[in-house]
Amino acid sequence: MNNPNFPPLHSPAHDLPVPQTPSPQAQGILAMGTQASSQTWKPTDDKASIQASIDATVASIPEGQAGPIISAIYGTAESGVAAEVELIDAGGVPVYVGTPEGLGDGDRRIYLAIHGALVYGGGELARTGAAVTAGGLGVQTWVVDYRMPPYHPFPAPLEDCLTVYRTLLKDRSPNEIIIGGMSIGANLTLATILRARDEGLPMPAAAVVNSPPADLTMSGDSVQTNAHADISFNREDLADIFSLYTDGHDRRDPLVSPVHGDYSKGFPPTILTSGTRDFLLSDTVRVHRKLRAAGVEAELHVWEAAPHIMFLGMAPEDHERTSEIRRFLHQQWASAGASLEADRSSDATGNAAAALR
């Protein structure tokens, strides 16, 4: 969003070289250039045509080759650790539950994962996302298959996430639950916790916030400055998707744009991740500063040259992020005194950790 009070800084057209500082694998991904092909979903009130376009996009994913997409919308790189997945009903909301190999029955910890992409990421992608996330983080993972635009704009996705959290609280202590997400899933993570707090529900043990679109007015500095550096970013598509989600709702509502939320009334420890080429770096930094100003324990991790989608799970940096999140989860559960299974397979845990290195 332009500032009408000051003239813009003129930046001459220039090429952006692939830096030599990230890993060779990351350099290769950056050299591929922009990966976002425009959908041009207009008019945004033609919901049938938009849904048909979304369905075609999902159908075009080659069977067995969803790994890069899963990494982009779930924020976890594949670890090679297998996980069983089952579909359950959680208060009327479908949830894919991933249980990693070697996890004992007595481990009550739950990672409640909220996927990104907003208009896709559910269904079979949610099943795969549950398996990859559970295997990567080494803990049972519940993936919310929330209702999505164009037919289900705000607040439907948020309501579904909150319903699943309420359902978990019937059988779990809040200190056994951590909520996290990638992209719009990170937005919904923040909004779900803010809404739960305002309704008087107990807070989860922690939050994982990977590159959140925390300001849907698109006012953050990096939305402009990284517009051409982020290979995952198509500004026109993003504007359309945000329009589909908000459906005319005030974009400054803290439950729509959580950067405007009040974090001083209690919020759990949070880890935030982004990259120096991420168009949402500013949103991530702004949320981090709000959390710190409110006295909330908050870690910020920024990867060199990483765009919004990191490196599609194909670079060491992607595995580093997964490892950092895993460390944070286990640290916070230990601090919260979560109930752990005593005879967890050390081999399975060791194998998972090795896979992340």
N, C-alpha and C positions, 0 to 999 in steps of 0.2 A: 504494500500500500504506500503510495507516494505521500510525502509530507508537503502540504500546500504552503507551509510557512517558509520553506527554504528551497532554493534551486537544487536540482540533483547534481552530483559530481559526474563530470563527463569522463568516461573511461574509454580510451581508444580501442577499436577492435584489435584483438590480438589472439594468437594461438596459445593454448594451455598445454605445455609439454607434460608428458608422463614423468613424474618425479622418480628419481633413483632411490629414494629413501625407504619406501615400503618394500615388502618381500617381492621376489620375482613373480610369484603367482599373482599378487595384487597388481603389479605393474601390467601384467598380461590382461587382466580384467579391465583396467582403466584404458588400455590401448584399444579395446573393442569398441569404445565410444558409447554413445547414448543407446541404452537398451529399451527405452520407453517409446513404443510406437503409438502415435495419437489415435485415440478411439473416436474423437469428435462426437461425443454423446450429446447431440443437440437435435431438437429441443429437449431439455431435461424433463419436460412433462410428458414425453412420449415413453411411458414406462415399459410398454410391451417391447418396443424396439430396443430400448436400453437393455432390458433383461435378455433379449435374444442375443445381443452383442456380447454380454457377459458370459452367457452359456457357451457361445461359440469360442470365446477365449479359453475357457476352462477345458472344453472338448479338444482344443488344439494341442494340449500338453501331451507329449508322447508318453505312452505307458512306461512306468518305471523311471521316468526322467524328471520327476518333480523336485528333486533335491535342491537345486538352486532357488526354485520358487518357495519351497518350504523354509529355507534359510532366510529368504527375503521377508517373508510375512510372519514367521514365528520367532526369528531372531536367534535360532540355535543351529549350529553346524552339526552335520551327521558325525556321530562318534564311532559308529560300528557296533555299538552295544544294542542288542536286540530288545524289543519290548512287545509285549502282548497288548492288544487294544480291544476294548469292548465298548459298545454303545449303550448308554443308560439314559433314563429319563430323570431329570433333576427339577422337580417342580413344574413339569411341562416343557422344559427346555432340553433339547438333545445335547448330550455331553459325551465326548469320546475320552475314555479313561485309558491311559497308557501306563503299563507297569513294567519297569525295566527288569531284565533278566537278573536273577540273584537277589531280588528284594524280598525280604522276609515278610510274613503275614503281620507281624507285630509293629511294623513301621507305619505310623499313622500320619506322617507328614504328607501334605498335599500342595503341589504347585498348581494354582489355578491360572491357566494360560488363556489369554485373549488374543486372537489372531489379528494381523494387520490386513491391508488391502481394502477392507470395508465392503466392497461389492462382490468379493469372492474370497475363498479361504476356508469355507465350510465344507460339509459333505465329505467326500473321499479325501480332499486335501486336509480336512480336520483330522481324519483318521491317521493319515501319514504324519501330520504335524504332531499328534499325540505320541506316536512312536518315536519320532526323531527327538522331540523335546525330552521325553522321559528317559531315553537312552543317554542323551547328552548331559542331563542334569542329575541323573542317578536317583530319581525320586518319582513316585507316582504323580502323574500329570493329568489334570482334568482340562480338556479343551472345550470351551463353550462354543457350540455351533449356533451362534446368535442370529436372530433375524436381521436381514440386511436390506439396504436400499436396492432398487428404487421403490419397492413396495412397502418397505418398513424403515422409514427414516427415524431420526431422533424423535422420541426417546426410546424406541423399541429395542435397539441393541443394548443400551444401558440397562434397561429394565430386565433384559434376559440375563445379563452378567450379574446384576444384583440378586435376581432370583436364585441363581446357582450358588452364590455366596451364602445366602440365607439357608439354602438346602444343606450346604456343607456344615454350617454352624449347628445344625440339629444333631450331628454325629461327631463333630470335631470341635476341639477347643480352638479359639482363634489363634493361639500361639503355635498351632500345628499347620496353619494355612499361610501361604505367601501368594500374592497375586502379581502377575506380570504380563507384559505384552510388548509387541513390536509395532511401531508406527501408530495407526489409529487404534491398535490394541493397547498401546501405551497411553493414549488419550483416554480410552475407556477404563484402563487400570486406575488412573488418577481420579476420573469421574466416579467410578464405582466406589472407591474408598471414601471420597468426599461425601457422596450421597449416603453411604452406609453410616458414616459418622454423624451426619445431620439427622438420620433416623434413629440414632441411639444404639446402633449395632456395635458390637465390640470390634476393635481394629485387628486386622491380620498382623502376623509377625513382622512382615516387611513388604516392600513393593519393588518390582523390577520394571524400569521405564526405559525402553530402547527407542531412541529417536522419536519423541512424540510430536505430532502436530498439535501443539498445546494452544495455539492461537489461530483459529480458523478464519480470522480476518486477514491472515497472511501478512502481518505487519513486521515480522521479525527481519532483522538485517540480512541474515544469510539466505532468506528466501529470494532476495535480490542479488546479493553478491555471489552466491553459489549457483545461480540459475543456470549457468552454462558449464559449470564445473562438475555438477552432479549428473552422472550418466544415467541415473535412475529416475530423473525428474522431468516430467512434461507439464509445464505450468497450466496449459489449457485443460488437460485432463483433470489435473488436481482441482482446478476451480469448478469443473463440472461435478466431480465427486463430492466436494464439500457442499455444493448446492443441492445435490441429491440427498445428502445426509441431513443438512439443516432444514431443508424444505420450508424456508421462510422464517425459521426460528432465529431469535436474536443470537448472533455469533459471539457476543460478549458474555453470554450466560456462562458462568464458571463450569457448568456441567457439559457445555459444548466446547469451550476454550478454557481448560483447567489452569492456564497461566494466571487467570483472574480469580482463582480460588483462594479461600482463606485457610492457610495451613497452620495458623497459630492456635487453633483449637484442638490440636492433637492429630498427628499423622505418623505412620510407622517409618522406621528406617528405610531408606530408598537408595538403590543404585541406578544411575542414569548413564546411558552410553550414546555415543555419536561419533562423527568423523569430521576431519577438517574440510572435506568437500561436501558434507551433508547439507542439503538446503534447509534442514531443520536443526542445524547446530544451534542457532539462536534460540529456538523454542526450548531446546534441551537445557541450554545454559540459563535461560530466564527462569525455568522451573527450579533448577538447582539453586539459584540465588534466592528464590522465594522460600524454599525449604530451609536453607541455611539461615535466612533472616528470621524464620519462625523457630529456630532452635532445633530443627529436625536433623537427625543424623543422615547425611546424604553424601554418597560417593559419586564423582563424575569421572568417566573414562572416555577419552577422545582418541581415536586412532588416526594416525597419519594417512592423509590422502583418501580416507574412506568416504564413499558417498553414502546416501541414505540406506541403501541395501547392503552396505559393507561390500564384501567381495564374493557374494553368492555362495558362501560356504566353501569356497575353493582355495582359500589362502590361509596361512598360519594365523593371520589376524582374526579371522572368523572363529578359529578354535580358541584363540586367546580370550576373545569375548565370552565364549561359552564357559571357559574355565574360570574367568573372573566372576561370572554370574553364579556358577556352581559354588565357588568358594564363599561368595556373599550369602547364598541361601543357607549353606550348612553353618556358617558363622552365626547368622541371625537365629536360626532354629536352636542352636546351642545356647545362645544368650537368652532366648525366650523360654528355655526349658521344655522344648517340645518332646513328646514321647517317642523314643526311638526304639527300633527293634534291636535286641541285644546281640543276636547271633547273625547279623547281616553277613553275607558272603564277602570276605575281604578280597577274594579273587576278583569278583565282579566289580567291586569298587575300584580296585587297582587297575583292572583292564580299562574301565571307563576313563579313569584319570590319564592313563597312558595314551589313550586314543585322542585326548584333547591336547596333548603336547606336540 
